[in-house]
Amino acid sequence: MKIYDFNGKKNICGERVHEARRRLRLTQNDLAAQLQINGITIERDSVSRIEIGTRFVADYELKEISKILKVSVAWLLGIDEQ
């Protein structure tokens, strides 16, 4: 499977994942652990790579990340909600 870049990044949600995680005062390890509890196989370094935009994020991962971080998928994607 070929993973494409968008403006030099592999995802568009990384900065917002970082922002929401910090707002909840979760570490990258905390987020990875919560994802693992919810059935997503991920390690702390993968969370770091998501946040800096060097890792692709699958739709099912994004859905779980949004639940854990208490934000919408739309917000993580930078879509204005009105």
C-alpha positions, -999 to 999 in steps of 0.1 A, spaced: 0 0 0 14 34 -10 11 61 16 9 96 1 21 128 16 -1 159 19 19 191 22 49 170 33 30 151 60 14 117 62 -16 131 82 -35 163 88 -45 156 124 -12 154 142 -10 190 155 -45 188 169 -39 153 184 -10 169 202 -30 199 213 -59 179 226 -36 154 244 -18 182 262 -50 199 271 -61 167 289 -26 165 305 -20 130 290 14 118 281 21 100 248 24 68 268 -10 75 284 -26 79 250 -10 48 236 -21 28 267 -57 40 263 -56 31 226 -43 -3 234 -71 -8 260 -95 0 231 -80 -26 208 -56 -4 188 -21 -18 187 1 13 190 32 23 210 44 57 223 67 63 194 38 59 170 19 85 189 49 108 186 51 101 149 14 109 145 19 142 162 48 153 140 30 141 109 54 112 99 28 84 105 -3 77 86 -35 75 107 -61 50 98 -98 60 101 -104 35 129 -75 49 148 -87 84 144 -122 75 157 -107 60 189 -82 89 193 -112 113 191 -131 94 218 -101 93 242 -93 130 237 -129 140 240 -130 159 206 -147 152 173 -131 136 144 -140 167 124 -121 189 149 -90 166 146 -92 170 108 -94 208 111 -130 209 98 -148 239 112 -180 228 130 -208 252 130 
